[in-house]
Amino acid sequence: MGDTGEMFQHLPFPFEGRTFPRRLGAVVQRTVLSGEAPAREVVHTPDGSWLVGDGINDPNEPDACVATHIWHAIDRNSSMTELSDLPPGHIATRSGPGDHWTVSPLQWSNEP
């Protein structure tokens, strides 16, 4: 994606200025990075990691995701900027571009 800057999995939270840091890394589905599909899920895990998915394709398939700067996903999904204060252990979802993000506590599919 052309960015050779250093990337960090975890940075102090909440973020200064309520803005995603340029060097924040995230695991992002390739379909979101390519523009094939919009971001429909943004996860801030309990350990402080960030995940961005298309909400349709299985992110666990081989080569479905890549670690990259979160700004690469934001460049294609500008409304993600409003999620910089998403608390750890929460997920934001939407149906598609232009739709409102809904925030809820994160529950992995294998949790009760």
C-alpha positions in Angstrom: 0.0 0.0 0.0 3.0 2.2 -0.3 3.4 3.2 3.4 6.8 2.1 4.8 6.4 3.9 8.1 6.6 2.0 11.4 3.4 0.3 12.5 2.3 -0.4 16.1 -0.3 -3.0 17.2 -1.1 -1.2 20.4 -0.9 2.6 21.2 -2.1 4.5 24.2 -5.9 4.8 24.3 -7.9 6.9 24.2 -6.2 8.5 21.2 -5.0 12.1 21.4 -7.4 14.4 19.6 -9.9 11.6 19.2 -8.1 10.7 16.0 -6.6 7.3 14.9 -2.8 7.6 15.1 -1.2 7.4 11.6 1.1 4.5 12.8 -1.7 2.4 14.3 -1.8 -1.1 12.8 -4.9 -3.2 12.3 -5.8 -6.6 10.8 -7.8 -5.7 7.7 -9.7 -7.9 5.3 -8.1 -7.6 1.8 -11.6 -7.1 0.3 -11.8 -3.8 2.3 -8.3 -2.7 1.3 -8.9 -3.4 -2.4 -12.3 -1.6 -2.3 -14.1 -4.7 -3.4 -16.2 -4.5 -0.3 -16.9 -1.7 2.2 -15.9 -1.9 5.9 -19.0 -3.2 7.8 -17.3 -4.2 11.0 -14.6 -2.5 13.1 -13.5 -4.3 16.2 -11.4 -2.9 19.1 -10.5 -6.1 21.0 -10.1 -6.3 24.8 -6.3 -6.4 24.4 -6.3 -3.1 22.3 -5.9 -4.6 18.8 -8.0 -3.3 15.9 -9.7 -5.5 13.2 -11.6 -4.2 10.1 -13.8 -6.6 8.1 -16.3 -6.6 5.3 -18.9 -8.4 7.4 -19.7 -10.9 4.7 -16.6 -12.9 3.7 -14.9 -15.2 6.2 -11.8 -13.3 7.6 -10.4 -16.7 8.8 -9.8 -18.0 5.3 -6.1 -18.2 4.2 -4.8 -14.8 3.0 -8.2 -13.1 3.7 -6.6 -10.5 5.9 -3.4 -8.5 6.2 -1.7 -6.4 9.0 -1.5 -2.8 7.8 -1.9 0.8 9.0 -5.5 1.4 9.9 -5.5 4.5 7.7 -5.4 2.4 4.6 -8.9 1.1 5.5 -10.0 4.6 6.6 -8.9 6.0 3.2 -11.5 3.8 1.6 -14.1 4.1 4.4 -14.0 7.7 5.7 -16.8 7.2 8.2 -14.4 5.0 10.2 -12.8 8.2 11.6 -15.8 8.5 14.0 -14.8 5.2 15.6 -11.5 6.3 17.0 -13.1 6.3 20.5 -14.6 2.8 20.2 -13.9 1.3 23.6 -11.8 -1.9 23.9 -14.1 -5.0 23.9 -16.6 -3.4 21.4 -17.6 -3.8 17.8 -19.1 -1.2 15.4 -21.2 -2.5 12.6 -23.1 -1.1 9.7 -25.1 -2.4 6.7 -23.1 -0.5 4.2 -21.6 2.8 3.1 -23.6 5.8 4.3 -25.3 3.8 7.0 -24.9 4.7 10.7 -22.4 2.7 12.8 -23.9 0.7 15.7 -21.7 0.0 18.6 -22.2 -3.0 20.9 -20.1 -5.1 23.3 -18.0 -7.7 21.4 -18.9 -11.3 21.7 -16.9 -13.8 19.6 -19.1 -16.3 17.9 -17.8 -19.1 20.0 -18.7 -17.3 23.3 -22.0 -18.1 25.1 
